[in-house]
């Protein structure tokens, strides 16, 4: 973890997923933050069935952290395999492949260099991204996310 990661706002995985899901509405960061604080959020009709009242409550409990997360990014406090897969879909629009075979648990996806870096900065401690980028930075390469230590 770099020193810049230590100062990043920390969000729960669920709050991060809800925040990323709001990107689909195309609101500016200012508008998104205003709507979250005001509780002026849509009914979620996605497979996730987010209850955005919970996001409003989280933002109200720690407004400074939440504002930091919206404007400057965040790190998830505790990531899970399914959460990483969901984050990739919501944040990057990337369908990931989930492997749940014991001892081989991982999430695989094709990402650009910028997407890979964003994922790396968002993951909680305890995860590692494997794979080397081939070709131009804006082309996608295969990466695999897995636990740093296996039990």
WORARA-V443168 format. One record per backbone hydrogen bond with DSSP energy under -0.5 kcal/mol. CO is the residue of the C=O (numbers start at 0). NH is the residue of the N-H. Records with the same first field share a line. If there is no record, write none. Layout:
CO->NH + NH
This chain:
1->4 + 5
2->6
3->6
4->7
8->10 + 74
10->76
11->15
12->16
13->17
14->18
15->19
16->20
17->21
18->21
19->22
20->23
21->24 + 26
22->25
27->31
28->32
29->33
30->34
31->35
32->36
33->37
34->38 + 39
35->38
38->40
42->44
45->48
49->43 + 51
50->53 + 54
51->55
52->56
53->57
54->58
55->59
56->60
57->61
59->62
61->65
62->66
63->67
64->68
65->69
66->70
67->71
68->72
72->8
74->10
79->83
80->84
81->85
82->86
83->87
84->88
85->89
86->90 + 91
87->91 + 93
88->92
92->94
95->97
96->107
97->99
98->105
100->103
105->98
106->144
107->96
108->110 + 142
110->140
111->115
112->116
113->117
114->118
115->119
116->120
117->121
118->121 + 122
121->75
123->126
125->147
127->129 + 145
129->143
135->138
136->112
140->110
142->108
143->129
144->106
145->127
